[in-house]
């Protein structure tokens, strides 16, 4: 059973690239749990993808290889995150990107989620989408 429409988890990934099908991995996840429009819980963690990220990704995200060397593994973080989300509905800006990485990371640990996944772009006025 999905969580009520008055609650959702808004999430965002930072990644090593654009495609988990090309071997890219998540390196950070941030999420807030909303109930009736209020933040009631938070989840944030860096994730060590098991390889060095490019200097471009370091510059783009501000996440350095040194930071990632001290971070827990993607598997460890995603195991904790799947517990955090439970059966809540999920929201992301440009959700197709975040959903690909969420699905790929959860597939690697044999987990999934039961909620719906919505895109906040569809709620954003066209002039604000830049």
N, CA, C and O atoms as CSV, one atom per row, in Angstrom:
chain,resi,resn,atom,element,x,y,z
A,1,UNK,N,N,0.844,-1.191,0.000
A,1,UNK,CA,C,0.000,0.000,0.000
A,1,UNK,C,C,0.881,1.243,0.000
A,1,UNK,O,O,1.830,1.328,0.780
A,2,UNK,N,N,0.580,2.198,-0.858
A,2,UNK,CA,C,1.351,3.432,-0.948
A,2,UNK,C,C,0.985,4.379,0.183
A,2,UNK,O,O,-0.113,4.323,0.737
A,3,UNK,N,N,1.938,5.255,0.513
A,3,UNK,CA,C,1.708,6.261,1.544
A,3,UNK,C,C,0.656,7.251,1.054
A,3,UNK,O,O,0.450,7.374,-0.154
A,4,UNK,N,N,-0.017,7.960,1.965
A,4,UNK,CA,C,-1.015,8.948,1.556
A,4,UNK,C,C,-0.400,10.025,0.667
A,4,UNK,O,O,0.796,10.304,0.754
A,5,UNK,N,N,-1.222,10.624,-0.182
A,5,UNK,CA,C,-0.741,11.664,-1.095
A,5,UNK,C,C,-0.228,12.887,-0.349
A,5,UNK,O,O,0.428,13.738,-0.951
A,6,UNK,N,N,-0.507,12.996,0.940
A,6,UNK,CA,C,-0.026,14.134,1.733
A,6,UNK,C,C,1.408,13.935,2.195
A,6,UNK,O,O,1.968,14.806,2.861
A,7,UNK,N,N,2.013,12.795,1.851
A,7,UNK,CA,C,3.406,12.560,2.215
A,7,UNK,C,C,4.186,12.119,0.988
A,7,UNK,O,O,3.640,11.505,0.071
A,8,UNK,N,N,5.464,12.441,0.988
A,8,UNK,CA,C,6.344,12.058,-0.116
A,8,UNK,C,C,7.782,12.227,0.331
A,8,UNK,O,O,8.071,12.905,1.317
A,9,UNK,N,N,8.671,11.601,-0.408
A,9,UNK,CA,C,10.102,11.796,-0.204
A,9,UNK,C,C,10.654,12.420,-1.468
A,9,UNK,O,O,10.511,11.872,-2.561
A,10,UNK,N,N,11.287,13.577,-1.309
A,10,UNK,CA,C,11.925,14.281,-2.416
A,10,UNK,C,C,13.402,13.924,-2.367
A,10,UNK,O,O,14.051,14.085,-1.334
A,11,UNK,N,N,13.936,13.435,-3.491
A,11,UNK,CA,C,15.321,12.963,-3.492
A,11,UNK,C,C,16.118,13.550,-4.638
A,11,UNK,O,O,15.567,14.036,-5.626
A,12,UNK,N,N,17.432,13.491,-4.477
A,12,UNK,CA,C,18.349,13.964,-5.514
A,12,UNK,C,C,19.644,13.170,-5.414
A,12,UNK,O,O,20.166,12.944,-4.322
A,13,UNK,N,N,20.152,12.752,-6.562
A,13,UNK,CA,C,21.437,12.054,-6.636
A,13,UNK,C,C,22.495,12.955,-7.248
A,13,UNK,O,O,22.190,13.793,-8.097
A,14,UNK,N,N,23.736,12.784,-6.818
A,14,UNK,CA,C,24.917,13.223,-7.550
A,14,UNK,C,C,25.557,11.934,-8.042
A,14,UNK,O,O,25.575,10.932,-7.327
A,15,UNK,N,N,26.081,11.960,-9.264
A,15,UNK,CA,C,26.551,10.728,-9.890
A,15,UNK,C,C,27.891,10.937,-10.585
A,15,UNK,O,O,28.369,12.063,-10.725
A,16,UNK,N,N,28.484,9.825,-11.017
A,16,UNK,CA,C,29.759,9.889,-11.733
A,16,UNK,C,C,29.566,10.184,-13.213
A,16,UNK,O,O,30.546,10.405,-13.925
A,17,UNK,N,N,28.348,10.195,-13.684
A,17,UNK,CA,C,28.052,10.443,-15.091
A,17,UNK,C,C,26.559,10.383,-15.320
A,17,UNK,O,O,25.769,10.515,-14.385
A,18,UNK,N,N,26.180,10.183,-16.564
A,18,UNK,CA,C,24.772,10.278,-16.935
A,18,UNK,C,C,24.033,8.954,-17.057
A,18,UNK,O,O,22.804,8.940,-17.118
A,19,UNK,N,N,24.767,7.831,-17.092
A,19,UNK,CA,C,24.086,6.575,-17.400
A,19,UNK,C,C,24.579,5.409,-16.548
A,19,UNK,O,O,25.737,5.006,-16.656
A,20,UNK,N,N,23.703,4.868,-15.703
A,20,UNK,CA,C,24.111,3.671,-14.968
A,20,UNK,C,C,24.353,2.482,-15.901
A,20,UNK,O,O,25.080,1.556,-15.543
A,21,UNK,N,N,23.755,2.499,-17.086
A,21,UNK,CA,C,23.987,1.429,-18.061
A,21,UNK,C,C,25.397,1.467,-18.633
A,21,UNK,O,O,25.868,0.482,-19.201
A,22,UNK,N,N,26.073,2.611,-18.481
A,22,UNK,CA,C,27.451,2.764,-18.948
A,22,UNK,C,C,28.449,2.616,-17.796
A,22,UNK,O,O,29.636,2.898,-17.962
A,23,UNK,N,N,27.973,2.177,-16.638
A,23,UNK,CA,C,28.852,1.967,-15.491
A,23,UNK,C,C,28.913,3.123,-14.514
A,23,UNK,O,O,29.647,3.059,-13.528
A,24,UNK,N,N,28.152,4.186,-14.770
A,24,UNK,CA,C,28.144,5.309,-13.832
A,24,UNK,C,C,27.435,4.891,-12.553
A,24,UNK,O,O,26.535,4.051,-12.570
A,25,UNK,N,N,27.855,5.489,-11.445
A,25,UNK,CA,C,27.306,5.157,-10.128
A,25,UNK,C,C,26.903,6.429,-9.403
A,25,UNK,O,O,27.345,7.526,-9.745
A,26,UNK,N,N,26.065,6.263,-8.409
A,26,UNK,CA,C,25.703,7.359,-7.515
A,26,UNK,C,C,26.868,7.618,-6.565
A,26,UNK,O,O,27.539,6.683,-6.128
A,27,UNK,N,N,27.110,8.909,-6.244
A,27,UNK,CA,C,28.145,9.247,-5.269
A,27,UNK,C,C,27.585,10.051,-4.093
A,27,UNK,O,O,28.274,10.247,-3.092
A,28,UNK,N,N,26.353,10.511,-4.210
A,28,UNK,CA,C,25.692,11.165,-3.086
A,28,UNK,C,C,24.188,11.067,-3.281
A,28,UNK,O,O,23.681,11.133,-4.401
A,29,UNK,N,N,23.494,10.909,-2.175
A,29,UNK,CA,C,22.040,10.988,-2.187
A,29,UNK,C,C,21.609,11.912,-1.063
A,29,UNK,O,O,22.137,11.875,0.048
A,30,UNK,N,N,20.640,12.734,-1.390
A,30,UNK,CA,C,20.013,13.597,-0.395
A,30,UNK,C,C,18.511,13.462,-0.540
A,30,UNK,O,O,17.997,13.384,-1.656
A,31,UNK,N,N,17.805,13.434,0.576
A,31,UNK,CA,C,16.349,13.281,0.528
A,31,UNK,C,C,15.724,13.917,1.757
A,31,UNK,O,O,16.317,13.957,2.835
A,32,UNK,N,N,14.512,14.412,1.562
A,32,UNK,CA,C,13.705,14.894,2.684
A,32,UNK,C,C,12.357,14.199,2.626
A,32,UNK,O,O,11.790,13.985,1.554
A,33,UNK,N,N,11.859,13.855,3.800
A,33,UNK,CA,C,10.529,13.260,3.917
A,33,UNK,C,C,9.569,14.382,4.277
A,33,UNK,O,O,9.763,15.086,5.268
A,34,UNK,N,N,8.521,14.543,3.456
A,34,UNK,CA,C,7.516,15.579,3.672
A,34,UNK,C,C,6.205,14.951,4.117
A,34,UNK,O,O,5.774,13.931,3.580
A,35,UNK,N,N,5.587,15.568,5.093
A,35,UNK,CA,C,4.225,15.210,5.492
A,35,UNK,C,C,3.443,16.501,5.620
A,35,UNK,O,O,3.806,17.392,6.388
A,36,UNK,N,N,2.359,16.590,4.853
A,36,UNK,CA,C,1.534,17.804,4.828
A,36,UNK,C,C,2.371,19.051,4.552
A,36,UNK,O,O,2.139,20.108,5.139
A,37,UNK,N,N,3.345,18.916,3.655
A,37,UNK,CA,C,4.179,20.044,3.245
A,37,UNK,C,C,5.304,20.404,4.196
A,37,UNK,O,O,6.031,21.364,3.942
A,38,UNK,N,N,5.469,19.671,5.275
A,38,UNK,CA,C,6.507,19.953,6.265
A,38,UNK,C,C,7.594,18.877,6.215
A,38,UNK,O,O,7.294,17.691,6.078
A,39,UNK,N,N,8.860,19.299,6.326
A,39,UNK,CA,C,9.964,18.346,6.402
A,39,UNK,C,C,9.934,17.686,7.778
A,39,UNK,O,O,10.009,18.358,8.806
A,40,UNK,N,N,9.824,16.357,7.775
A,40,UNK,CA,C,9.772,15.624,9.044
A,40,UNK,C,C,10.976,14.707,9.248
A,40,UNK,O,O,11.187,14.196,10.347
A,41,UNK,N,N,11.768,14.497,8.190
A,41,UNK,CA,C,12.966,13.663,8.311
A,41,UNK,C,C,13.878,13.951,7.133
A,41,UNK,O,O,13.438,14.461,6.103
A,42,UNK,N,N,15.151,13.620,7.292
A,42,UNK,CA,C,16.158,13.857,6.251
A,42,UNK,C,C,17.068,12.636,6.126
A,42,UNK,O,O,17.254,11.871,7.072
A,43,UNK,N,N,17.630,12.482,4.920
A,43,UNK,CA,C,18.623,11.434,4.670
A,43,UNK,C,C,19.645,12.028,3.725
A,43,UNK,O,O,19.286,12.584,2.687
A,44,UNK,N,N,20.914,11.915,4.073
A,44,UNK,CA,C,21.977,12.405,3.196
A,44,UNK,C,C,23.214,11.569,3.437
A,44,UNK,O,O,23.569,11.284,4.581
A,45,UNK,N,N,23.873,11.176,2.354
A,45,UNK,CA,C,25.132,10.459,2.493
A,45,UNK,C,C,25.915,10.504,1.194
A,45,UNK,O,O,25.352,10.410,0.103
A,46,UNK,N,N,27.227,10.648,1.333
A,46,UNK,CA,C,28.122,10.359,0.225
A,46,UNK,C,C,28.176,8.851,0.075
A,46,UNK,O,O,27.852,8.114,1.006
A,47,UNK,N,N,28.594,8.390,-1.116
A,47,UNK,CA,C,28.713,6.956,-1.381
A,47,UNK,C,C,29.991,6.706,-2.154
A,47,UNK,O,O,30.256,7.374,-3.153
A,48,UNK,N,N,30.776,5.760,-1.706
A,48,UNK,CA,C,31.993,5.383,-2.416
A,48,UNK,C,C,31.617,4.423,-3.541
A,48,UNK,O,O,31.150,3.314,-3.278
A,49,UNK,N,N,31.821,4.848,-4.817
A,49,UNK,CA,C,31.413,3.995,-5.931
A,49,UNK,C,C,32.394,2.858,-6.221
A,49,UNK,O,O,32.115,1.994,-7.052
A,50,UNK,N,N,33.542,2.859,-5.537
A,50,UNK,CA,C,34.524,1.807,-5.769
A,50,UNK,C,C,35.539,2.142,-6.840
A,50,UNK,O,O,36.354,1.298,-7.210
A,51,UNK,N,N,35.499,3.373,-7.345
A,51,UNK,CA,C,36.489,3.831,-8.321
A,51,UNK,C,C,36.616,5.347,-8.208
A,51,UNK,O,O,35.761,6.021,-7.635
A,52,UNK,N,N,37.710,5.862,-8.774
A,52,UNK,CA,C,37.950,7.303,-8.717
A,52,UNK,C,C,37.027,8.030,-9.693
A,52,UNK,O,O,36.755,7.539,-10.788
A,53,UNK,N,N,36.551,9.203,-9.282
A,53,UNK,CA,C,35.734,10.013,-10.179
A,53,UNK,C,C,36.641,10.951,-10.957
A,53,UNK,O,O,37.749,11.260,-10.518
A,54,UNK,N,N,36.177,11.397,-12.101
A,54,UNK,CA,C,36.972,12.282,-12.953
A,54,UNK,C,C,37.095,13.669,-12.329
A,54,UNK,O,O,36.300,14.052,-11.470
A,55,UNK,N,N,38.094,14.405,-12.771
A,55,UNK,CA,C,38.265,15.779,-12.281
A,55,UNK,C,C,37.066,16.633,-12.688
A,55,UNK,O,O,36.707,17.569,-11.974
A,56,UNK,N,N,36.444,16.323,-13.826
A,56,UNK,CA,C,35.244,17.050,-14.228
A,56,UNK,C,C,34.137,16.866,-13.188
A,56,UNK,O,O,33.513,17.841,-12.769
A,57,UNK,N,N,33.895,15.634,-12.774
A,57,UNK,CA,C,32.843,15.357,-11.784
A,57,UNK,C,C,33.195,15.993,-10.443
A,57,UNK,O,O,32.316,16.516,-9.759
A,58,UNK,N,N,34.474,15.953,-10.060
A,58,UNK,CA,C,34.883,16.634,-8.823
A,58,UNK,C,C,34.528,18.117,-8.893
A,58,UNK,O,O,33.971,18.672,-7.945
A,59,UNK,N,N,34.849,18.752,-10.008
A,59,UNK,CA,C,34.557,20.176,-10.168
A,59,UNK,C,C,33.071,20.470,-10.264
A,59,UNK,O,O,32.593,21.461,-9.710
A,60,UNK,N,N,32.342,19.619,-10.961
A,60,UNK,CA,C,30.909,19.823,-11.182
A,60,UNK,C,C,30.104,19.646,-9.899
A,60,UNK,O,O,29.180,20.412,-9.626
A,61,UNK,N,N,30.462,18.631,-9.114
A,61,UNK,CA,C,29.684,18.318,-7.911
A,61,UNK,C,C,30.284,18.892,-6.635
A,61,UNK,O,O,29.581,19.069,-5.639
A,62,UNK,N,N,31.584,19.185,-6.663
A,62,UNK,CA,C,32.269,19.594,-5.438
A,62,UNK,C,C,32.600,18.410,-4.543
A,62,UNK,O,O,33.083,18.596,-3.425
A,63,UNK,N,N,32.351,17.213,-5.012
A,63,UNK,CA,C,32.637,15.992,-4.255
A,63,UNK,C,C,33.971,15.440,-4.751
A,63,UNK,O,O,34.110,15.087,-5.922
A,64,UNK,N,N,34.944,15.369,-3.856
A,64,UNK,CA,C,36.290,14.956,-4.247
A,64,UNK,C,C,36.515,13.467,-4.012
A,64,UNK,O,O,35.791,12.814,-3.261
A,65,UNK,N,N,37.540,12.957,-4.679
A,65,UNK,CA,C,37.923,11.563,-4.465
A,65,UNK,C,C,38.318,11.319,-3.016
A,65,UNK,O,O,38.054,10.245,-2.475
A,66,UNK,N,N,38.949,12.305,-2.383
A,66,UNK,CA,C,39.308,12.160,-0.979
A,66,UNK,C,C,38.049,11.998,-0.119
A,66,UNK,O,O,38.007,11.145,0.768
A,67,UNK,N,N,37.036,12.808,-0.380
A,67,UNK,CA,C,35.774,12.691,0.369
A,67,UNK,C,C,35.164,11.301,0.185
A,67,UNK,O,O,34.692,10.687,1.141
A,68,UNK,N,N,35.182,10.819,-1.047
A,68,UNK,CA,C,34.570,9.524,-1.342
A,68,UNK,C,C,35.359,8.364,-0.750
A,68,UNK,O,O,34.789,7.319,-0.439
A,69,UNK,N,N,36.674,8.543,-0.592
A,69,UNK,CA,C,37.489,7.457,-0.036
A,69,UNK,C,C,37.102,7.145,1.404
A,69,UNK,O,O,37.347,6.039,1.884
A,70,UNK,N,N,36.503,8.104,2.094
A,70,UNK,CA,C,36.078,7.916,3.483
A,70,UNK,C,C,34.581,7.605,3.600
A,70,UNK,O,O,34.071,7.412,4.704
A,71,UNK,N,N,33.887,7.556,2.476
A,71,UNK,CA,C,32.429,7.354,2.479
A,71,UNK,C,C,32.087,5.865,2.521
A,71,UNK,O,O,32.881,5.030,2.089
A,72,UNK,N,N,30.906,5.536,3.041
A,72,UNK,CA,C,30.452,4.141,2.982
A,72,UNK,C,C,30.177,3.734,1.535
A,72,UNK,O,O,30.009,4.585,0.661
A,73,UNK,N,N,30.134,2.439,1.298
A,73,UNK,CA,C,29.886,1.931,-0.052
A,73,UNK,C,C,28.467,2.269,-0.510
A,73,UNK,O,O,27.578,2.531,0.300
A,74,UNK,N,N,28.283,2.254,-1.826
A,74,UNK,CA,C,26.942,2.455,-2.391
A,74,UNK,C,C,25.971,1.423,-1.823
A,74,UNK,O,O,24.835,1.756,-1.486
A,75,UNK,N,N,26.414,0.177,-1.718
A,75,UNK,CA,C,25.540,-0.884,-1.206
A,75,UNK,C,C,25.062,-0.577,0.205
A,75,UNK,O,O,23.882,-0.738,0.516
A,76,UNK,N,N,25.983,-0.133,1.061
A,76,UNK,CA,C,25.629,0.171,2.448
A,76,UNK,C,C,24.627,1.325,2.522
A,76,UNK,O,O,23.629,1.246,3.237
A,77,UNK,N,N,24.905,2.390,1.778
A,77,UNK,CA,C,24.027,3.561,1.809
A,77,UNK,C,C,22.654,3.227,1.243
A,77,UNK,O,O,21.636,3.616,1.816
A,78,UNK,N,N,22.616,2.517,0.133
A,78,UNK,CA,C,21.330,2.216,-0.487
A,78,UNK,C,C,20.506,1.253,0.367
A,78,UNK,O,O,19.276,1.318,0.353
A,79,UNK,N,N,21.159,0.368,1.103
A,79,UNK,CA,C,20.424,-0.496,2.038
A,79,UNK,C,C,19.744,0.338,3.114
A,79,UNK,O,O,18.607,0.057,3.494
A,80,UNK,N,N,20.435,1.363,3.607
A,80,UNK,CA,C,19.840,2.265,4.594
A,80,UNK,C,C,18.733,3.106,3.963
A,80,UNK,O,O,17.695,3.341,4.581
A,81,UNK,N,N,18.964,3.559,2.719
A,81,UNK,CA,C,17.991,4.427,2.062
A,81,UNK,C,C,16.682,3.701,1.776
A,81,UNK,O,O,15.608,4.286,1.918
A,82,UNK,N,N,16.757,2.444,1.379
A,82,UNK,CA,C,15.526,1.710,1.079
A,82,UNK,C,C,14.678,1.557,2.345
A,82,UNK,O,O,13.450,1.514,2.267
A,83,UNK,N,N,15.320,1.475,3.493
A,83,UNK,CA,C,14.579,1.454,4.755
A,83,UNK,C,C,13.949,2.822,5.025
A,83,UNK,O,O,12.821,2.906,5.510
A,84,UNK,N,N,14.680,3.888,4.709
A,84,UNK,CA,C,14.185,5.252,4.910
A,84,UNK,C,C,12.934,5.510,4.079
A,84,UNK,O,O,11.979,6.110,4.572
A,85,UNK,N,N,12.927,5.061,2.814
A,85,UNK,CA,C,11.791,5.386,1.949
A,85,UNK,C,C,10.574,4.507,2.219
A,85,UNK,O,O,9.446,4.939,1.981
A,86,UNK,N,N,10.774,3.295,2.705
A,86,UNK,CA,C,9.627,2.426,2.971
A,86,UNK,C,C,8.725,2.327,1.756
A,86,UNK,O,O,9.189,1.996,0.665
A,87,UNK,N,N,7.433,2.613,1.932
A,87,UNK,CA,C,6.496,2.569,0.802
A,87,UNK,C,C,6.042,3.965,0.392
A,87,UNK,O,O,4.989,4.125,-0.224
A,88,UNK,N,N,6.839,4.973,0.737
A,88,UNK,CA,C,6.494,6.362,0.411
A,88,UNK,C,C,6.542,6.607,-1.094
A,88,UNK,O,O,7.250,5.918,-1.828
A,89,UNK,N,N,5.784,7.590,-1.534
A,89,UNK,CA,C,5.879,8.062,-2.909
A,89,UNK,C,C,7.114,8.941,-3.018
A,89,UNK,O,O,7.461,9.659,-2.081
A,90,UNK,N,N,7.782,8.878,-4.177
A,90,UNK,CA,C,9.039,9.581,-4.397
A,90,UNK,C,C,8.858,10.691,-5.420
A,90,UNK,O,O,8.049,10.578,-6.341
A,91,UNK,N,N,9.623,11.766,-5.247
A,91,UNK,CA,C,9.597,12.900,-6.168
A,91,UNK,C,C,11.034,13.322,-6.423
A,91,UNK,O,O,11.854,13.348,-5.505
A,92,UNK,N,N,11.338,13.654,-7.676
A,92,UNK,CA,C,12.647,14.210,-8.026
A,92,UNK,C,C,12.453,15.197,-9.161
A,92,UNK,O,O,11.488,15.098,-9.920
A,93,UNK,N,N,13.365,16.145,-9.276
A,93,UNK,CA,C,13.350,17.081,-10.391
A,93,UNK,C,C,14.100,16.395,-11.528
A,93,UNK,O,O,15.242,15.973,-11.350
A,94,UNK,N,N,13.471,16.282,-12.690
A,94,UNK,CA,C,13.989,15.464,-13.787
A,94,UNK,C,C,14.072,14.011,-13.315
A,94,UNK,O,O,15.133,13.388,-13.340
A,95,UNK,N,N,12.939,13.501,-12.891
A,95,UNK,CA,C,12.856,12.193,-12.234
A,95,UNK,C,C,13.402,11.047,-13.072
A,95,UNK,O,O,13.886,10.065,-12.508
A,96,UNK,N,N,13.342,11.135,-14.384
A,96,UNK,CA,C,13.830,10.015,-15.190
A,96,UNK,C,C,15.303,9.753,-14.903
A,96,UNK,O,O,15.731,8.598,-14.890
A,97,UNK,N,N,16.087,10.806,-14.674
A,97,UNK,CA,C,17.506,10.656,-14.340
A,97,UNK,C,C,17.662,9.976,-12.983
A,97,UNK,O,O,18.339,8.954,-12.872
A,98,UNK,N,N,17.040,10.538,-11.959
A,98,UNK,CA,C,17.188,9.997,-10.605
A,98,UNK,C,C,16.595,8.596,-10.494
A,98,UNK,O,O,17.144,7.748,-9.790
A,99,UNK,N,N,15.491,8.345,-11.175
A,99,UNK,CA,C,14.864,7.019,-11.130
A,99,UNK,C,C,15.785,5.966,-11.732
A,99,UNK,O,O,15.880,4.857,-11.205
A,100,UNK,N,N,16.469,6.299,-12.835
A,100,UNK,CA,C,17.416,5.344,-13.435
A,100,UNK,C,C,18.490,4.949,-12.426
A,100,UNK,O,O,18.818,3.771,-12.288
A,101,UNK,N,N,19.040,5.951,-11.716
A,101,UNK,CA,C,20.093,5.648,-10.750
A,101,UNK,C,C,19.541,4.940,-9.523
A,101,UNK,O,O,20.179,4.019,-9.014
A,102,UNK,N,N,18.389,5.337,-9.040
A,102,UNK,CA,C,17.784,4.649,-7.902
A,102,UNK,C,C,17.532,3.186,-8.246
A,102,UNK,O,O,17.904,2.292,-7.485
A,103,UNK,N,N,16.906,2.944,-9.385
A,103,UNK,CA,C,16.614,1.571,-9.795
A,103,UNK,C,C,17.896,0.756,-9.960
A,103,UNK,O,O,17.959,-0.393,-9.524
A,104,UNK,N,N,18.921,1.344,-10.587
A,104,UNK,CA,C,20.181,0.626,-10.816
A,104,UNK,C,C,20.872,0.289,-9.499
A,104,UNK,O,O,21.333,-0.836,-9.306
A,105,UNK,N,N,20.944,1.260,-8.598
A,105,UNK,CA,C,21.607,1.007,-7.310
A,105,UNK,C,C,20.835,-0.016,-6.486
A,105,UNK,O,O,21.442,-0.877,-5.849
A,106,UNK,N,N,19.516,0.063,-6.487
A,106,UNK,CA,C,18.724,-0.912,-5.737
A,106,UNK,C,C,18.800,-2.295,-6.368
A,106,UNK,O,O,18.813,-3.297,-5.652
A,107,UNK,N,N,18.851,-2.368,-7.703
A,107,UNK,CA,C,18.999,-3.664,-8.378
A,107,UNK,C,C,20.286,-4.358,-7.944
A,107,UNK,O,O,20.313,-5.577,-7.776
A,108,UNK,N,N,21.352,-3.578,-7.763
A,108,UNK,CA,C,22.642,-4.154,-7.378
A,108,UNK,C,C,22.605,-4.803,-5.996
A,108,UNK,O,O,23.418,-5.680,-5.701
A,109,UNK,N,N,21.678,-4.384,-5.157
A,109,UNK,CA,C,21.567,-4.994,-3.823
A,109,UNK,C,C,20.299,-5.845,-3.694
A,109,UNK,O,O,19.943,-6.280,-2.599
A,110,UNK,N,N,19.633,-6.071,-4.811
A,110,UNK,CA,C,18.451,-6.932,-4.804
A,110,UNK,C,C,17.258,-6.346,-4.070
A,110,UNK,O,O,16.468,-7.081,-3.477
A,111,UNK,N,N,17.123,-5.024,-4.108
A,111,UNK,CA,C,16.022,-4.344,-3.408
A,111,UNK,C,C,15.198,-3.540,-4.405
A,111,UNK,O,O,15.604,-3.344,-5.550
A,112,UNK,N,N,14.041,-3.081,-3.956
A,112,UNK,CA,C,13.178,-2.226,-4.757
A,112,UNK,C,C,12.373,-1.329,-3.843
A,112,UNK,O,O,12.584,-1.315,-2.631
A,113,UNK,N,N,11.453,-0.583,-4.422
A,113,UNK,CA,C,10.561,0.276,-3.638
A,113,UNK,C,C,9.148,0.088,-4.169
A,113,UNK,O,O,8.943,-0.336,-5.306
A,114,UNK,N,N,8.184,0.412,-3.326
A,114,UNK,CA,C,6.785,0.149,-3.666
A,114,UNK,C,C,5.996,1.399,-4.021
A,114,UNK,O,O,4.910,1.290,-4.591
A,115,UNK,N,N,6.499,2.563,-3.706
A,115,UNK,CA,C,5.766,3.801,-3.954
A,115,UNK,C,C,5.791,4.214,-5.415
A,115,UNK,O,O,6.454,3.589,-6.243
A,116,UNK,N,N,5.068,5.263,-5.711
A,116,UNK,CA,C,5.073,5.868,-7.044
A,116,UNK,C,C,6.262,6.818,-7.149
A,116,UNK,O,O,6.835,7.218,-6.136
A,117,UNK,N,N,6.634,7.182,-8.393
A,117,UNK,CA,C,7.743,8.106,-8.616
A,117,UNK,C,C,7.241,9.230,-9.509
A,117,UNK,O,O,6.829,8.984,-10.642
A,118,UNK,N,N,7.269,10.461,-9.011
A,118,UNK,CA,C,6.768,11.618,-9.761
A,118,UNK,C,C,7.912,12.574,-10.080
A,118,UNK,O,O,8.947,12.580,-9.413
A,119,UNK,N,N,7.699,13.381,-11.117
A,119,UNK,CA,C,8.698,14.357,-11.544
A,119,UNK,C,C,8.219,15.764,-11.230
A,119,UNK,O,O,7.122,16.155,-11.628
A,120,UNK,N,N,9.040,16.526,-10.514
A,120,UNK,CA,C,8.653,17.894,-10.159
A,120,UNK,C,C,8.705,18.840,-11.350
A,120,UNK,O,O,8.145,19.934,-11.281
A,121,UNK,N,N,9.364,18.449,-12.445
A,121,UNK,CA,C,9.379,19.305,-13.637
A,121,UNK,C,C,7.953,19.534,-14.120
A,121,UNK,O,O,7.619,20.619,-14.595
A,122,UNK,N,N,7.111,18.505,-13.996
A,122,UNK,CA,C,5.729,18.653,-14.459
A,122,UNK,C,C,4.936,19.641,-13.610
A,122,UNK,O,O,3.865,20.088,-14.020
A,123,UNK,N,N,5.456,19.988,-12.420
A,123,UNK,CA,C,4.793,20.962,-11.553
A,123,UNK,C,C,5.408,22.353,-11.670
A,123,UNK,O,O,4.931,23.298,-11.041
A,124,UNK,N,N,6.467,22.482,-12.474
A,124,UNK,CA,C,7.214,23.728,-12.574
A,124,UNK,C,C,6.739,24.523,-13.783
A,124,UNK,O,O,6.648,23.965,-14.876
A,125,UNK,N,N,6.431,25.819,-13.620
A,125,UNK,CA,C,6.048,26.629,-14.780
A,125,UNK,C,C,7.162,26.629,-15.827
A,125,UNK,O,O,8.338,26.679,-15.464
A,126,UNK,N,N,6.819,26.573,-17.128
A,126,UNK,CA,C,7.836,26.494,-18.185
A,126,UNK,C,C,8.913,27.570,-18.086
A,126,UNK,O,O,10.079,27.283,-18.359
A,127,UNK,N,N,8.565,28.787,-17.709
A,127,UNK,CA,C,9.552,29.856,-17.633
A,127,UNK,C,C,10.558,29.639,-16.503
A,127,UNK,O,O,11.584,30.318,-16.464
A,128,UNK,N,N,10.290,28.713,-15.586
A,128,UNK,CA,C,11.178,28.457,-14.453
A,128,UNK,C,C,12.063,27.238,-14.655
A,128,UNK,O,O,12.841,26.894,-13.766
A,129,UNK,N,N,11.963,26.582,-15.793
A,129,UNK,CA,C,12.650,25.299,-15.990
A,129,UNK,C,C,14.094,25.431,-16.429
A,129,UNK,O,O,14.777,24.408,-16.485
A,130,UNK,N,N,14.605,26.587,-16.739
A,130,UNK,CA,C,15.943,26.799,-17.247
A,130,UNK,C,C,16.953,26.005,-16.615
A,130,UNK,O,O,18.128,26.104,-16.968
